[in-house]
Amino acid sequence: MLFAGFPPDRPLPPDARSKPHVQWFVDGWGRAGDVGVIAESDVGRPLGAAWARRIAQPLLRDEDGAPVAELAIAVEEDARGAGTGTALLGALARAAAAAGHRALSLRVSVRSPAVRLYERVGYELVEEGKNGRVMLRRLT
């Protein structure tokens, strides 16, 4: 699921795992507030995953100045367009709310077709720039 941090229309770079924006999401996994969900096929094959955590350099802060958890999501190519992403985002929102998160944030490429998915499940545009769109979904 490493491809969650890279545009879907390009191959992964050879050093993908060592990129800071990937390490933010995986190093030291399991700290307080980390939440994640996995979608599997009927025979247990992973179809996708979504996870969120508060990172050192957050996209957004809440009204109290606390970092808003940022999400990452990846869906296997053959599982796209079948509702897997929608199910993952819904399950992640429920898990995040149960873990005490009040909102989730994300950054998405302006070229990504996933923008429509994020909008459908309740993410709203906060800002748009050369580094993509920053979106927020309130959970409470």
NUKOL-416137 format. One record per residue: residue number from 1; x negated, y negated, z negated of N, C-alpha, C in turn. Coordinates in steps of 0.001 Angstrom, whole numbers, plus 524288, in hexadecimal, padded with zeros to 5 digits. Layout:
! residues N
 seq   npx   npy   npz  capx  capy  capz   cpx   cpy   cpz
 NUM     X     Y     Z     X     Y     Z     X     Y     Z
...
This chain:
! residues 140
 seq   npx   npy   npz  capx  capy  capz   cpx   cpy   cpz
   1 7FCD8 804A5 80000 80000 80000 80000 7FCA4 7FB0F 80000
   2 7F7BE 7FBBA 80122 7F41A 7F75A 8013A 7F5CC 7F32A 80521
   3 7F8AA 7F4BF 80932 7FA10 7F100 80D3F 7FDFD 7ECE5 80B75
   4 7FFB9 7ED18 80698 8036D 7E92A 804A7 80131 7E3AD 804F9
   5 7FC1C 7E319 8049D 7F9C0 7DDEF 80489 7F7D0 7DBF0 809B9
   6 7F95E 7DE7C 80E01 7F749 7DD0F 8131D 7FBA6 7DCD5 8172E
   7 7FAFC 7D990 81B34 7FF05 7D930 81F40 7FFF0 7DE7B 821E0
   8 804D9 7DFD2 822E2 80608 7E4F2 8251C 80445 7E593 82AC7
   9 80309 7E13D 82D63 80199 7E19A 832E6 7FBB5 7E1D6 833C8
  10 7F8B5 7E2AB 82F9D 7F306 7E2FA 8300F 7F0FB 7E7B1 82D12
  11 7EC8D 7E9FB 82ED9 7EA4B 7EE55 82BDD 7E7FA 7EC66 826B4
  12 7E7C9 7EFF4 822EA 7E567 7EE9E 81DEC 7DF94 7EDAF 81E95
  13 7DD70 7E9C2 81BFD 7D7C3 7E912 81C32 7D51D 7ED7C 81925
  14 7D049 7EED8 81A7E 7CDA0 7F323 817CC 7CCF0 7F22E 811F3
  15 7CC96 7ED52 8105E 7CBDA 7EC0D 80AD9 7D0E9 7EA54 80839
  16 7D55B 7EC39 80A19 7DA73 7EA7B 8083B 7DAFC 7EB0C 8024D
  17 7D945 7EF63 80026 7D9E7 7F05D 7FA81 7D6F7 7EC63 7F72D
  18 7D2D1 7EA11 7F93E 7CFA7 7E678 7F623 7D15C 7E0C2 7F6B2
  19 7D545 7DFB6 7F9CF 7D728 7DA60 7FA76 7D9B0 7D87F 7F558
  20 7D88D 7D3A9 7F3BD 7DAC0 7D1B9 7EEC4 7E0AD 7D213 7EE7B
  21 7E364 7D0E3 7F2C8 7E921 7D105 7F281 7EB3F 7D690 7F209
  22 7E81F 7DA7E 7F30F 7E9A3 7DFEC 7F21B 7E84A 7E15B 7EC7C
  23 7E3A9 7DFF0 7EAC1 7E1F7 7E132 7E56F 7E5A2 7DEE1 7E158
  24 7E7B6 7DA22 7E258 7EB5C 7D7C1 7DE9F 7EFE5 7DB65 7DD5A
  25 7F18C 7DE65 7E13E 7F632 7E19F 7E098 7F527 7E71F 7DE8C
  26 7F054 7E8E8 7DEA3 7EF67 7EE55 7DD2A 7EB99 7EF18 7D8A4
  27 7E7BF 7EBAD 7D812 7E3E2 7EC6B 7D3EE 7E668 7EBDC 7CE8E
  28 7E543 7EF89 7CB2E 7E758 7EF5F 7C5DD 7ED2E 7F037 7C589
  29 7EF5E 7F307 7C95F 7F503 7F3DB 7C97D 7F6CE 7F655 7C461
  30 7FB4B 7F48E 7C28F 7FDB7 7F6BF 7BDE9 7FDB1 7F302 7B952
  31 7FC09 7EE2A 7BA39 7FC36 7EA65 7B5EB 801DC 7E8A2 7B512
  32 802B0 7E60B 7B0C3 807F4 7E438 7AF66 80A36 7E104 7B3E0
  33 80EFD 7E23A 7B562 811AD 7DF5A 7B982 8110D 7E1A3 7BEEF
  34 80D51 7E534 7BFBE 80CC2 7E7B5 7C4DC 81173 7EB40 7C5D2
  35 813D7 7EACB 7CA63 81844 7EE20 7CBC9 81798 7F008 7D165
  36 8195B 7F4C2 7D265 81900 7F6DA 7D7A6 81CF2 7FB27 7D888
  37 81E49 7FBE6 7DD73 821F1 80000 7DF00 81FEE 8028A 7E3FF
  38 82151 8077A 7E4BD 81FB6 80A6F 7E95E 8248B 80CD5 7EBCF
  39 824D7 80CA3 7F0FB 82902 80F4C 7F3DE 826B4 81445 7F627
  40 8298A 81888 7F5A4 827D0 81D8E 7F7BD 82BF9 81FEB 7FB38
  41 82A39 82322 7FEE0 82DD9 8260C 80237 8304B 82A76 7FF05
  42 833E4 82D4A 8015E 8366C 831AC 7FEB8 8328B 835E7 7FD18
  43 82E15 8362C 7FFC4 82A28 83A25 7FE7D 82595 837E1 7FB5B
  44 82635 83316 7F96A 8224B 830C8 7F603 81DDA 82DE4 7F8B0
  45 81E58 82CF0 7FDC8 81A47 829FB 80087 81B1A 82436 7FF73
  46 816F6 82163 7FDBB 8178B 81BC6 7FCCE 81908 818D8 801CD
  47 81D11 81596 80162 81ED9 81270 805D1 81D65 80CB1 80523
  48 81C97 80B2D 8004D 81B49 805BC 7FF42 81AC4 804CF 7F978
  49 818DA 8002C 7F836 81848 7FEA1 7F2C4 818CE 7F8B9 7F263
  50 81A7C 7F6F6 7EDE3 81AB6 7F161 7ECB9 818F7 7F0C0 7E718
  51 815E1 7ECC8 7E61E 813F7 7EBE7 7E0DD 8133E 7E612 7E001
  52 81332 7E495 7DB0E 812A8 7DF0C 7D9BB 80F94 7DE93 7D4AF
  53 80CB4 7DA46 7D462 809D2 7D912 7CF9D 80891 7D34B 7CF7B
  54 80772 7D16E 7CADB 80598 7CC0F 7CA3C 7FFC6 7CC15 7CB85
  55 7FE2F 7C8B6 7CF0A 7F8B6 7C89B 7D09E 7F61E 7C392 7CECC
  56 7F0EB 7C39D 7CECA 7EDE5 7BF39 7CCAE 7EEF1 7BA1C 7CF87
  57 7EFBF 7BA61 7D48C 7F0D3 7B5AE 7D7A3 7F645 7B638 7DA01
  58 7FA4B 7B529 7D6E1 7FFA3 7B62F 7D8B3 80162 7B27B 7DD05
  59 804D4 7B478 7E03A 8074F 7B131 7E437 80AA5 7ACFA 7E1B9
  60 80D7F 7AE8A 7DDAA 8113F 7AB07 7DB27 810FB 7ABA3 7D541
  61 812A4 7A79B 7D2A2 81349 7A7BF 7CCFA 818F9 7A66A 7CBC4
  62 81AEA 7A894 7C777 82054 7A772 7C606 820AA 7A226 7C346
  63 8255D 7A0CA 7C196 8263A 79BAC 7BF32 8232F 79AEE 7BA1E
  64 82165 79F41 7B7BD 81E38 79EE9 7B2F9 8185C 79EFF 7B42D
  65 816FF 79F5C 7B932 8117F 79F7A 7BABD 80F19 7A4E9 7BAF5
  66 81232 7A8EB 7B9DF 81035 7AE46 7BA06 81006 7B03C 7BFAD
  67 80C28 7B380 7C0F9 80BDF 7B59B 7C649 810A8 7B8F2 7C796
  68 812A6 7B852 7CC47 816D7 7BBAD 7CE3F 8143D 7C069 7D0C9
  69 8160B 7C509 7CF81 813D6 7C9CD 7D1C2 8144B 7C9A6 7D7B2
  70 81041 7CB81 7DA3D 8101C 7CBB3 7DFF4 810B1 7D15E 7E1B0
  71 8138D 7D21E 7E5D7 81473 7D76F 7E7A8 8114D 7D8B6 7EC80
  72 81087 7DDC2 7ED24 80E5D 7DFF2 7F1EE 811E3 7E480 7F364
  73 81285 7E558 7F867 815CB 7E9A8 7FA3B 81362 7EBE5 7FF2A
  74 813CF 7F0F9 7FFA8 81203 7F3A2 80462 815D3 7F80D 80591
  75 81743 7F87E 80A7E 81AB5 7FCAB 80C42 81807 7FF50 810E1
  76 817B5 8047A 810A6 81555 8076C 814EC 81818 8060E 81A0B
  77 81527 805E4 81E27 81744 80427 8232C 81C11 80741 824D6
  78 81BF1 80C6C 82417 8205B 80FA6 825CB 82520 80F2F 8223A
  79 824A5 80C55 81DDC 8290F 80B96 81A4B 82B4F 80616 81AAB
  80 82926 802D5 81DF6 82B08 7FD71 81E80 83032 7FD55 82181
  81 83383 7F9AB 82005 83885 7F914 822AE 83CA7 7FCDC 820D1
  82 83B83 7FFD5 81CAD 83F35 803B8 81ABB 8413E 80266 8154E
  83 84036 7FDA5 81372 84212 7FC0F 80E4C 83E34 7FCFE 809E6
  84 839A6 7FF11 80B23 835C6 80036 80717 833EF 7FB3D 80464
  85 832B2 7F737 80766 830F9 7F248 8051F 83520 7EFD2 801B2
  86 839EE 7EFF1 80374 83E43 7EDC8 8006A 83ECF 7F0B1 7FB42
  87 83E8F 7F5E0 7FB7E 83EFD 7F908 7F6BF 83A74 7F7F9 7F309
  88 835BB 7F791 7F527 83133 7F680 7F1D9 831A7 7F137 7EF28
  89 83330 7ED36 7F215 833A0 7E803 7EFD0 837E1 7E7BE 7EBA7
  90 83C22 7EA7E 7EC83 84041 7EAAF 7E88A 83E72 7ED76 7E3A0
  91 83BE3 7F1EF 7E450 839EF 7F4E4 7DFD3 835BF 7F1D1 7DCE6
  92 8325E 7EF21 7DFD0 82E51 7EC05 7DD3F 830BE 7E783 7DA28
  93 834A3 7E4F5 7DC48 83732 7E0AC 7D97B 83998 7E2A2 7D461
  94 83C14 7E729 7D48D 83E62 7E95B 7CFC1 83A22 7EABA 7CBCB
  95 835E6 7ED22 7CD9D 83195 7EE90 7CA18 82EFC 7E9B6 7C7D0
  96 82E45 7E5B6 7CB11 82BC9 7E0E6 7C93E 82F38 7DE2E 7C52A
  97 8344E 7DDF1 7C625 837D8 7DB87 7C25E 837BF 7DE8D 7BD36
  98 837BB 7E3C1 7BD84 83788 7E6FA 7B8CE 8326B 7E62D 7B5D0
  99 82E3A 7E4CA 7B89E 82929 7E3D1 7B626 828A1 7DE3B 7B42E
 100 82CC4 7DB0A 7B4D4 82CBD 7D5C1 7B2CA 82B6A 7D177 7B69F
 101 82A92 7D2D3 7BB8F 8298A 7CEC3 7BF7F 82E9B 7CBE4 7C0B8
 102 82E2C 7C6CC 7C176 832C4 7C3A3 7C2CE 83304 7C26F 7C8A2
 103 82EA2 7C35E 7CB60 82E6B 7C251 7D100 829E3 7C560 7D353
 104 82A02 7C5E2 7D874 825B8 7C837 7DB70 82462 7C47D 7DFE0
 105 81F6B 7C478 7E15E 81DB5 7C12C 7E5AC 81AD8 7C481 7E9A9
 106 81A13 7C247 7EE3F 8171A 7C4EB 7F252 81527 7C0F4 7F63F
 107 8112C 7C28A 7F91B 80F56 7BF8B 7FD9B 80FCF 7C32E 8024C
 108 811DC 7C118 8068A 812A2 7C432 80B3F 810E9 7C105 80FF8
 109 80E9D 7C3AB 813AC 80CF6 7C126 81882 811AA 7BEF3 81B62
 110 810EC 7BA7F 81DD8 81534 7B843 820F0 8168C 7BBC7 8258E
 111 812F7 7BF3A 82711 813E1 7C2D8 82B74 816AD 7C7D9 829D1
 112 81732 7C8B6 824CB 8193E 7CDAE 822E1 81F25 7CE22 8239B
 113 820E4 7D28D 825BE 82689 7D372 82615 828FB 7D46A 820B8
 114 825C1 7D53B 81CB3 827CD 7D644 81771 82A6E 7D185 8150D
 115 82993 7CCE5 81729 82C08 7C832 81505 831F2 7C8EA 814C3
 116 8343B 7CB1E 818CD 839F5 7CBF2 818D3 83B97 7CFA8 8146C
 117 8387C 7D3A9 8137D 83997 7D74C 80F33 83981 7D46D 809FF
 118 83574 7D15C 80911 83507 7CE82 80425 839A8 7CAD8 80361
 119 83B3B 7C82C 80775 83FB5 7C4A1 8070D 844B0 7C7AA 805CF
 120 8456C 7CC29 80847 84A1F 7CF61 80763 84A99 7D11D 801BE
 121 8461B 7D230 7FF2C 84663 7D42B 7F9CF 845E5 7CFD9 7F5BA
 122 84611 7CAE8 7F768 8466B 7C6AC 7F3AD 841A6 7C340 7F2EC
 123 83D9B 7C3F1 7F612 83906 7C084 7F5A5 83A22 7BB71 7F882
 124 83861 7B729 7F624 83925 7B1FD 7F86A 833DE 7AF89 7F98E
 125 833A1 7AC98 7FDBD 82EDC 7A9E8 7FF45 82D9E 7A5A0 7FB4B
 126 828B8 7A5A0 7F965 826E7 7A193 7F5D5 82362 79DC9 7F8BD
 127 81FDD 79FF1 7FBF2 81C6F 79CA1 7FF23 81A84 79FBA 803CE
 128 81909 79CDC 807DC 816F9 79F4A 80C95 8122D 79C39 80E48
 129 80E1B 79F0D 80FA3 8094D 79C8B 8114F 8061B 7A01D 814B4
 130 8013F 79EA8 815A0 7FDEB 7A1BB 8191A 7FCC3 7A72C 816F1
 131 7FD3C 7A7DC 811CB 7FC48 7ACF6 80F65 80136 7B03A 80EDA
 132 80573 7AE88 81139 80A41 7B18B 81121 80E89 7AEF8 80DF8
 133 81293 7B202 80D06 81712 7B02C 80A0B 816B0 7B248 80483
 134 817CB 7AEEC 800BD 81831 7B08A 7FB4B 81E03 7B0BD 7FA0C
 135 81FB4 7B533 7F7E0 82539 7B5FE 7F6CB 825F4 7B7AF 7F124
 136 82A9E 7B6C2 7EF10 82BDC 7B7DD 7E9A4 83135 7BA71 7E949
 137 83197 7BE63 7E5DD 836A4 7C0BC 7E4A5 83766 7C07A 7DEBC
 138 83B80 7BDC5 7DD25 83CCE 7BD91 7D791 83F82 7C2A3 7D615
 139 83E39 7C4A3 7D17B 84057 7C9A2 7CFB8 84481 7C904 7CB8F
 140 844E0 7C47A 7C92D 848B7 7C3BF 7C4FB 84C7A 7BF75 7C650
